[in-house]
Amino acid sequence: MSVNKVAEKAGMSHVGILQIESGERSPMLRNVIKIAAALEVDLSDLFSDE
């Protein structure tokens, strides 16, 4: 899924998603929850090494 699609589904800006992805900015918990929902994955999947 593209960054733009994730951002749209999460109700966030694509720049914000890119900054989180690159490590330029740390996400707030509510945004992590939104991203997980947009990706249709469990929250714990975002923190898994697998």
Stockholm file with secondary structure:
# STOCKHOLM 1.0

chainA/1-50         MSVNKVAEKAGMSHVGILQIESGERSPMLRNVIKIAAALEVDLSDLFSDE
#=GR chainA/1-50 SS CCHHHHHHHHTSCHHHHHHHHHTSSCCCHHHHHHHHHHHTCCGGGGGCCC
#=GC SS_cons        CCHHHHHHHHTSCHHHHHHHHHTSSCCCHHHHHHHHHHHTCCGGGGGCCC
//
